[in-house]
Amino acid sequence: MINPDGRGKRCLTSNGLYPEWSPNSRRIAFQRQTGMGSLWVMAADGSQKVRLAVGGSEPAWSHNGRDIAYDANGKVWVASPAGRHKHRLRKGSYEATWRP
């Protein structure tokens, strides 16, 4: 993360890729590329890291920030940012997106 003026650069996590900010800008979903890869959520300051899924990718926040859709092994899943209430929506699909 870095301030708009280019100062204050700091690393929030190691091996993190493809950050997706929550709608209220308080959390970030991201992929971590170690081993099989995994999908994580953390607070905007880099604290409170929670792993959502092993092998997860392409996170997409719901408009209200209560859920995250993601791809895992060719199936679309939805989970809360705390990693609970996981359920599969469909298989054979990639890059989950939300529509109003």
Buried (B, 14 or more C-beta within 10 A) or exposed (E): EEEEEEEEEEEBBEEBEEBBBBEEEEBBBBBBEEEEBBBBBBBBEBEEBBEBBEBBBBBBBBEEBEBBBBBBEEBBBBBBBEBEEBEEEEEEEEEBEEEE
